[in-house]
């Protein structure tokens, strides 16, 4: 489970990280997290790093009141399935989630006892596990592992995968992010045989068939949503059209 934390007070950062570590150990749920108190850095993680499933946010950040709500809107725009939780001493702002349209799962009061705090955080972790990680009807993940390096990203966010010029290192390009990871095109194709989500449109590019909008035959490019593009070999266009048509009938 991928967790991202926005909290500008070290004491509260440590408390939440310690709590997550305990929950992970007790429930046997692997949890990896990143923590920052800087809004810009947090938003860069959201935009360019691997898609996270669970987000813990403070509301007032670095003296800016309600900044957490704006950050939550930023998250929701890029990850509609995100589970957002506010950990704050400003619980009176709970009703404002409707105004900001961020659909927060919970508001956890910072002043609560350690046991109650842990129970509430654990509830959020378990909810995320059952709702997102185990419920493929909600979101389906590209879950890829290569020599101990794991990647877990919703298919609907992936546009294409490309080689980087470095051996065994690829780049996955999504709607709002790009991330390098370890693997090979051959290995991904082998593991994709059953689901057939990807197609090798070019020797250096695997495209996500479900996100292809059209093929620009003049420029010999695959066109995705928001006009993202990647090259396609001329001999590959017919097969990709067939796969696109088959995918639309599902």
Secondary structure, 3 states (H helix, E strand, C coil): CEEEEECCCHHHHHHHHHHHHHHHHHHCCCCEEEEECCHHHHHHHHHHCCCCCEEEECCCECCECCHHHHHHHHHHHHCCCCEEEEEECCHHHCCHHHHHCCCCCEEEECCCCHHHHHHHHHHHHHHHHHHHHCCCCCCCEEEEEECCEEEEEEHHHEEEEEECCCCCEEEEEECCCEEEEECCHHHHHHHCCCCCCEEEEECCEEEEHHHEEEEECCCCEEEEHHHCEEECCHHHHHHHHHHHHHHHCC
